Amino acid sequence: MNPEPDRYWNDEGLVIRTVDYGEKDRIVILFTRRRGKISAIARGIRKSGSRFGTALDPGTFSSILMYRGRGLPHVTQAEIRTSCRKFLTDPPRWAVVSYCLNLIADCYEPESPDIALYEEVHAIFSLLAQCSNWQTLLMKFRVDLLGFLGIRPHIFRCAACGRQEGREVFSWNVQSGGLVCQGCSVQGGITEPFLPDLRLILERIASQSVRECQKLRFSRRQFFDLDRLLAAYYRHHLERKTPDWFSFSRRFPV
């Protein structure tokens, strides 16, 4: 009889980042279904003919068997379920995958499992192959991740007083936590105009499912404004240097 059966466990996870370790090993950062974000070590993965193949490459969803010994858990088996590596030849889509992986790695706390977030990431990456409107999927993930982190911006009512006023009188205030009405916009913090069309798009992104959001379309100006405002919101509330999309995507020239 095995005296420590809980030292081995099966899970499924998304590989979000890897770091070479020693001469033959690699530390793998995973966002798993059961345990959230964890770090594990894959021994011998960098050896020629490694049994892991590409199952522990970033952007891959894999079934994983792990063993907990001293220090980090050890990955003992990994089998690919689905992979985003096919987007390596499609720079805009691979950039979307990489940006989302970067947000999870940098913003999400370790060992905070959230099945709903895991399933949303899986759904977005699955739709990415079918949907020409990758911009909306990217924005959907960024807005929803703020909700999963507990810092979703106020969109439907004033962040300061809770009033729901006409669309034309709202401004954006990062310090207050989102949209503020005309009366509250003069009470402190840096505010900037928030046009009615932008608010309508943000409301739909926040309230619709991933599949429903595919129908939304952005102008270049709308996408640029939302990108800038959301990046500033992440930086302020998480106190981390979260890049905006346009700066990040320059790493992936078409």
Secondary structure, 3 states (H helix, E strand, C coil): CCCCHHHEEEEEEEEEEEEEECCCEEEEEEEECCCEEEEEEECCCCCCCCCCCCCCCCCEEEEEEEECCCCCCEEEEEEEEEECHHHHHCHHHHHHHHHHHHHHHHHCCECCCCHHHHHHHHHHHHHHCCCCCHHHHHHHHHHHHHHHCCCCCECCCCCCCCCCCCHHHCEEECCCCEEECCCHHHCCCCEEECCHHHHHHHHHHHHCCHHHHCCCCCCHHHHHHHHHHHHHHHHHHHCCCCCCHHHHHCCCCC
